[in-house]
Amino acid sequence: MKLTITKKVSDNTSFQLEAEGNKVHEVLSDMALFMEKDICGKCRNEGIRYEGGRAKKDNLPYVRRRCLKCKASSFLGAKNDGSYWWHEWEVYVRPEANNSPASTEQSRPAQQMQQGMNKQGLNQAPFPQEPPPLIR
């Protein structure tokens, strides 16, 4: 069985995919990803741009779908054995220079301790705001 799908990706761009196999479910499972309408998995926007490239590590091809509204991306890539991998929609947030992973890791124990104290009600001062008068 042979299946051909024409996928429109913008007003003036489309591509055609073909899959062939002995069983209907094999062909449909290979093409299922491309039969659905492209909608961002984060913000539900329909403005999706396709980008392609090759992985630096092993030079295998991948396709990125990027939402034009919220900038989320979803990836589909090839593996060495001929199968493929899929990465769900995710918004990448670039770490700031002063918020590097090293500085975040160093401050994490202090943040966890403060959160634990807040949950237990221990973040309140043990004494009243003004100290009691001194007795002489």
Buried (B, 14 or more C-beta within 10 A) or exposed (E): EEBEEEBEEEEEEEEEBEBEBEEEEEBBEBBEEBEEEBBBBBBEBEBBBBEEEEEEEEEEEBBBBBBEEBEBBBBBBBEEEEEBEEEEBEEEEEEEEEEEEEEEEEEEEEEEEEEEEEEEEEEEEEEEEEEEEEEE
